[in-house]
């Protein structure tokens, strides 16, 4: 495995968003230190928590409630604490003096979902949405940015954002790993995989490639009802109305979370009942631009739904992945066609202008999402010794049968 760490890249952060990064770092450090407290036992190193899964189960829900950080940043903060505790335990075993890890320096760890790279900028998650920062690339970098960060031969790994108080500048230490065809670097899960594709939308909150529709009508209805009730209370302007408004807000938040938990359980159950090993969602980057009609509570629901499924699915032996959504709603999902054109989709209806295939547009997109992952996975696992052709067999579970990734017609943007 070849790992590359670029020279620190200076970020040009918009003045109006600098406070968002500072507040994000403050909350990130809080999460890391809180995790350090829970994982550490000063009496015996055998009682210290050194497993990410154990720490996450104990802290994740609590820290998500206490902070405004995204799911990925909370998980990275917990992971940082676990790694620090693990290092202390190893020194403790060697008879060296150790103490509970404490995190004080300004820094945050971003994974490939909380940091999205473009040619001249990066989009970073914060407590107040994403912020896009331009790069000031060093001319004498020993590891050229474009050669490793933008190369298709390298994948982005968890990297660190730091702040230099002396210069009032932000720096991103980017780490990448080269895709390696050697079988030792290939995922051990190279057996037969079956994929469940999931499309997210406004009318149907989630649609699976098996044809299961999780309608969003009830969700929209009750969100409107809560909004209407808040408006009525705000008109009174009394202290009693204010207190009632706070209670209503808590009830609404609890209701929305429970609703999304139910949908997440349905998706995971659908995967298990259909023998699926992988649940695949579309990447939510730029979701506002792709679904301009979506309201804030839709976007909240999409992100929480993926987060809950990511948390629940591994307990049932199912992994969760995301793929780029490019043109998945415009491409014909029939494996003998694959024609892609914007005229194929008309609202909720899909009709291929080439082969005439007609189907619900969200269901068609869900199949394309699953198919796209199948193709990507086969490419990544090409050297698997468990398949005679050198390709890992990956199927997309669909209503009435399976689509094998081998017959996949590339989607524009792949």
Secondary structure by P-SEA (a helix, b strand, c coil): cbbbbccbbbbbcccccaaaaaaaaaaaaaaaaaaaaaaccccccccccccaaaaaaacaaaaaaaccccaaaaaaaaaaaaaaaaaaaaaaaaccccccccccccccccccccccccccbbbbbccccbbbbbbbcccccccccccccccccccccbbbbbbcccccbbbbbbbbbccccccccccccccbbbbbbbbbbccccccccccccccaaaaaaaaaaaaaaaaaaaaaccaaaaaaaaaaaaaaaaaaaaaaaaaaaaaaaaaaaacccbbbbccccccccccccccaaaaaaaaaaaaaaaaccccccbbbbcccccccccccccccccccccccccccbbbbccccccccaaaaaaaaaaaaaaaaaaaaacccccccccccbbbbbcccbbbbcccccccccc
